[in-house]
Amino acid sequence: MATPELLNLGFEFVEIFAFIVLATVGLAVIFGMMGIINLAHGEFILVGAYATSFAVAAGLPLAVAMAVGVVATAAFGLVLERLIIRRLYGRLLDSMVVTWGISLVMIQLTRIAFGNTAPGVGIPFGQLPVVDGPVYYLVLAVVAVGVLGGLYALFMWTDFGVRARATMQDEETARSMGVDTDRMYMATFAIGSGLAGLAGALYAPVMTVTPEYGTSFLVESFVAVVVGGSSVLLGTILASGFLGTVNAAFTNLAGTFMGQVAMLVAAIVAIRLMPDGITGLLSDLREKWGESE
């Protein structure tokens, strides 16, 4: 394979990997840690995109506008958690039905309030000199890795992270040890919402922002969460790498549509062979190795 083709393949992988990570990580926090299947995840992304677009239209710098998008979505998620979601913990099917309803309502309200499109946001940083693509996609990849690193530090190395993980694993024991579990649920949901808003804000410059904007992220995010397994961060990294490689390879060979098809087929095969996801398989292998020793 010639060098330009390798560069294009590498760029394709970086682009898809960043998209899957950023689309997935907010859902992974809410579903993987809290057990809420948030079918309104795409509309949380939509809030971040619309807030960013209107902030840019109001004259704010793009970076500041994206911060506005993240904060607006986190605040929206916080309000929603206090009013509705807090009643759905431990009720998996109910959470699916309710969040699906929220999704439909948000799409229609967005269309009624703002019309069929939001103000456009230009792509910053220009084009790459060798690969046919914008520099901005490399920035998105760096941000994706930074988000994963930041989440790992937050949930593994801080007192908040210890309390949050204890709450999600055994709420009654955590409460008996003095943890305000209600606040932990609220804060964790707000973090997951803010991460969804971050995805919407970051992709507002490269995707047309419409009321259906969030649906563009749903397939990759849910597939990656299921393929990744129960470990939120490691599962997101491994699933994004695996699915991104398959998608990039087939996109490079046969176009975007075949890349999507190949990714879904690979996800189906992975779920069939690994019902508990990649991290579930790794956990089983560690247990077997431990027993053999």
Protein Blocks (a to p, Z undefined) as FASTA:
>chain_A
ZZklmmmmmmmmmmmmmmmmmmmmmmmmmmmmnopacfklmmmmmmmmmmmmmmmmnopa
fklmmmmmmmmmmmmmmmmmmmmmmmmgoilklmmmmmmmmmmmmmmmmmmmnojbdcdd
ddehiaafkbgcdfklmmmmmmmmmmmmmmmmmmmmgmklmmmmmmmmommlmmmnopaf
klmmmmmmmmmmmmmmmmmmmmmmmpccdfklmmmmmmmmmmmmmmnomblklmmmmmmm
mmmmmmmmmmmmnojklmmmmmmmmmmmmmmmmmnojklmmmmmmmmmmmmZZ
